Amino acid sequence: MSRPSRLAVLGSRLALVAGLALPLAGLAAPCPLPGQWLAADGTPVAADALMRNLARQSVVLLGEEHDRPAHHRWQLHTLAGLHALRPDMVIGLEMLPREAQPALDAWVAGELDEAAFLEASDWATAWGLDPALYLPILHFARMHGVPLRALNVAPALRRRLAGDGWASVPAGERFDIPPPAAPSPGYRRSLAEVFDQHAGGDDPAAQERFVAAQLVWDRVMASALAEAAEDGALVVGLMGLRHLSFGHGVPHQLADLGVTDQQSLMPRPQQADCQAPPEGLADGYFTLGDEASFAPPAPPRLGVMIGPRSAGVVIQSVEPDSVAAAAGLREGDVILAAAGRPLDAPAELSARVREQPPGTLLPLVIRRDDDVREVLARFPATAP
């Protein structure tokens, strides 16, 4: 074939490809694959470019559902990527109050083993969730000498700030944390929906206390993150998704404290319908794969929303068709003891419920009005 003929054939093929490209350009992008990072609008973004952008921030927030192992694996991998770019990184933990800071420092310094750290930090009371979910991250920090920062405050202080007001608590007793910025209307609506879903009823005063408690939680964490970022380190905060969704909560409080170089990231399950994330939900997303097949069975649930009391925990609401409902528990009951042991904090009840084997009875001592009685909560033989 002569050279002109070859060029003619090549030109025809290029014209054909160009013609095919026009309709293909109008087709929807394929669903994100497992391991794919997404920008805020749901479009794919290269991992290296995203990490470089995150490394330029003052604060990066990594959201989680606390009992999802896949979320903590994602957090660990993200921390490793950021540490390669910013070895001056600090990791902030929602899970522990400021009183646990000496235990965190001693852990990173290699002075405590796991058991001693869990005891020194009072993990079971302060957080209650299985420490195995977080230990890989804690070991990563210890291995690389990454400082760990306790972001929270003890429940008693949160109750004082939310119930009595910030002005009633001396600055020194609240770690000099300034009062929170007012929530956005969207955040207030979101919190009201959460309250109605779990507590129900028409109790504006109770709803306002719930909103105030959430603002305390957001503000104390934002304050600790801002303090850790003052020396120029990259501070990465690990916390529940609700605290960072739609820029509410901690991001809003950080901005009020002057921290504007911040990003919020979330793990996101693969969407069968390729649906994009809601607008403004986060600054970036990581697409999970089939991690659900490796997840442990769902832990047992009592089916109550609880709050602290000076002795025991108070039931704020009872889910219909739950273990608690079947046991006859009611809103307003105070659970004084579980499995023969007194309760001092909601996390203790949650921990004892998670330890409950399927098909067994959990004895609870409750106070209803002036009557103290024992109630047996029967857990199903198999998880629902």
N, C-alpha and C positions, 0 to 999 in steps of 0.2 A: 504494500500500500504506500502511495506517495505521501510525502510530508503534508501537502495541502489537504489530502483526503483524511489523514489522521487528525489534523486540526479540526476538520469539519465534524468528524465523529465525536471528538472531545467536546467541541462546542455544543453539539446536540445533547450530549450527556449532561453537561453543566446546565443547559437550559431546562432539561427534564428535572434535575435536582432542584433548581431554583423554583420551578413551578410547583414541585411537591412541598417546598418549604413554606409556601404561603399559607395553605390550610393548616399545616402542622403548628405554625406559630400561634394560631388562635386556640389551640387545644389547652385544656387545664394542665397545670404542672402535675407530675406524678406525686403520689403520697410520699411524705418524708419517710425515709428508711430508718430503722433502728440505728442509733448512734449519730443521727443528723442533728446538728444545731440549727435553730430557727431564729430569725430576727423577730422584732416585736410584732411585725405584720404577718408573721408566719412563713416568710420566704426563707429558703435555705441560706446559710452563711457558713463560710469556711471556718473550721475550728481554730486554725492558727490566727486568722484575722480577728475572730471574736476574743480569743485569749489576750491578744495584744491590746485590744480596746479595754478589756476588763483590767488589765495590769496598769492602765493609766488612771484608774478611778481611786478615790479615797476609801470608799466602802462598797463592797459587793455583798448582796444578800442572796443566800441559797435557801429556797423554801423547801419544806418537807411535809409529808404526812408522817407523823412521828413513828408509827408502827409499821412502816413500809421499808423492808430491807433494801429494795431496789433504789429508793430515794437516797439512802445513806451511801450505797455504793457509788451512785452518781456524784454525790457530794465529795466523796473521797477522791474520785478521779479528777473532778474539777479542781479541787484543792491542790492536787499534784501538778496539774498543768499550770496553775497560777504560781505555785511556789517556784517552778522552774524559771519564771520570768521575774518574780518578786520574792527573793529569799528573805526579805524583811517583813514577810507576811505575819499577821496576827489572826488567830481564829477565835471568834466570839461565840459563846454557847448560851442559848436561851435556857438550857436545861438546869443551870445551877445559879444560885444567888451569890451575891458578893461575899457572903460569909465563907463560901467554898474556895475563894481565891488562893489562900495558902495551900490548900490541897492540890489545886491545879498547878501551882508553881512547883511544888514538891514532886508531882508526877512527871512534869517535863524535865526536871532536873535529875530524874532517875532515883529519887530517894524513897519511893513507895512502889510496892508491887500492886497488882490489880486489886486484891482483896483489901489491902490497907488504904488504897485510894478511895475505893467505894465507901469504906467506913468513914474515912476522914472527911469526905465531901458530903456525907449523909445522903448519898444518891437515892436510896430507897424512899426516903421521906421527901426529899426535894423534888424528885422527878418521878420515880416509881417505875418507869418503863424499863424493859430488859436492857441492862447495860451492854449486852452483846451487840445491840444495834449500833452502838457508838464507839465501842472499843477499837475497831480498826482505825477510826479517825483519831482517837486519842493516842494510839500507838504511832500513827504517822507523825503527829506533832512531837511526840517524845523522840522518835528516831531522828528527826531533822532539827530539833531544838526550836520548834515554832511555839511562841508564847500562846497560851490559852487564856481567854478572858471570860470571866463569869458575867453575864449580861443582866441577870435577873436580880430581884430582891426577894426576901423571904415572904411567904404568904401573909404573915401578921402585919408587915409593913404595907403590903399592897392593900390589905383591908383597911388599915388606918387612913391611908391616902385617899382611897375611894370612898370610904364611909364618912370620915371626919373632915376631909378636905386637906389640901396641901398646906394651907396657912396654919392649921392646928398642929402640924408636925414640924418641930425645929429643923432647920436646914441640916445641922450636923447629924440628926437621926435619920435623915433621908439621903445621906451621902451627897448633900449639896445639889441634888438633882432639881432643876427648876420645874415649875408646873408645866403641864402639857399645853401645846397649842390646841385651839378648838378644832374638833373634827370637821372634815368637809361634810356637806349635806349628804353626799353619796355614801360616805362611811357610816354616818349616823343611820341612814336608811338600812344599810346592810346589817349593822349590829341589831337594829330593831327587828329585822326579819329573823336573825339567829335567835334572839330572845323569844320571839313569838313561837318559833318552831320547837324550842326545847321547853320553855316554861309555860307558854300559853297564858290565857287569861288577860284581863285588862287591869294592869297594875303599873301605872306610869312611874310611880316612885321606884318600884323594883327594876323596871326597865332602865331608869336613869342611873341606878346604882350599877347595873351591868355595864352600861356604856362607860361610866366613870372608871370601873375596874379595868376595862380594856384599854382605856387611854393611859392609865397608870402603867400597865404592862408594856405598851408601845413606847411610852416616854422613857421608862427606866432603861430599856434595851437600847433605844436610840442614843441616850446620854452616854452609856458605856461605850458604844461604838464610836461616837464622836470623840470621846476622851482618848480612846486608843489610837485614833487617827491623827491626833494633834502633832505627833512627832514625825509624820510623813509616811508611816507604814501603810501598807495595803491591809485593810481590816475586812475579813470575810466573816459574816454573821450567819449562823445556822439557826433557823427558826421555822415555826409553823407557817404554812402557806397563807393563812388568814392575816398574819401580821404584815404581809407585804403586797397582797393582791391589790391591783388597780392603783398603786401608788399611795394607798391609804396606810394607816397604821404607822409602822416604823419609818418608811420613806418620807411620809408627811412630817413626822417629828424630826427626822434628820435635817430636812430642808429648813425647818424652823430654827434649828441649831446652827445653821450656816453650812451644812454639808450638802453641796449640790452635785459634786462629782460622785455619783452613786448609780448602781445598776442592780436590778432585781431579776433573778433567774429562777425558773421552775423546771422540774421534770414533767414530761407530758406523755401519756400513753399514745401509742400509734392509733390514729383515727381511721376506722374502716371506711368512712365516707370522705376522707381527706379534708375534713372541716378545719378551717383556720381557727386559731385561738381567738377568744373575745378581744375586741379592741381595747388596748390599754391595760390588759391584765398583768403583763410583765414586760421587761425589756428584752427577754430572750428565753428560749426553751430548748430543752434537750429531749429528743424523741427516744422513749424507752422501747424495748423490744418485748420478748416473751418472758420477762422477769416474773410475771404472775405465776407461771408454772413452777417457779422455784420458791415461791413465797410459802411460809409456814401456814398451817391452818389458822383460820381466824380465831383469836383468843375468845374465851367465854366472856359474856357481857351480862351484867346485872340489869341494865336497861333503866338507869336513873341519871339525872343531872344533879350533881351534888355541889355543895359549898361548905366552907369551913365553919366551925363553931368553936367556942372556947373548950368544949369537951365533945369529941366526936365530930361527925359530919352531918349536915342537914340535907334532906332530900328536897330539891327544888322542883322536880317534876319526875313523873313516872311514865315510861313509854308503854303504850297499849300492847298487849300480847307479849310482854317481856317476862323474864324470870321474876323481876321485882313485882310486877302486877299480879302474877300467879301466886306469889307469896303473901299478897295482901298489903304490901308496903304502900304508903301514901305520901303525897306532898306534905311537907312539914314534919315528917318523922325525923328524929335524930338517931343516927346509927352510932351507938357508943362503942361497940366491939364487934369484931368479925373473927371467926375461928378461935374464939377464946382469948383474943388479944385486944386490948383497948386501941382505939383509933385517935390519932392526934391531928391527922391531915387527910384531905381527900386522896392524895397519892397513895397512902397506905391502904385504903379500901380498894383502889384500883389494882394495886399489886397483889392483894390477897385474892381478888376475883380472878386475876389472870392465872394464879397458881391452882385454881380449882379444877380437878379432873372431871371429864364429862361423866354425867350420870350420877353425880354425888350431891350431897346436901352441904350447904354452907350455913352454919349457925350464926345468926346475927342478934345482938342485943340492941333493942331500940327503945327510945323514949317517945311516947305519944301523949302529948299533954303532960299529965302528972303520973302516967302509968309507964313503968319499965317492964318490958316483956321480951321473950326470946321468939324469934321468927326463923323458920328454916327455909332457905332459898334453894330450890331444887333446879340443878342445871341439866339440860337435856343430854342424852347419851351421845348425840352427835351434834356438832356445831351446825346452826341453821345455814 
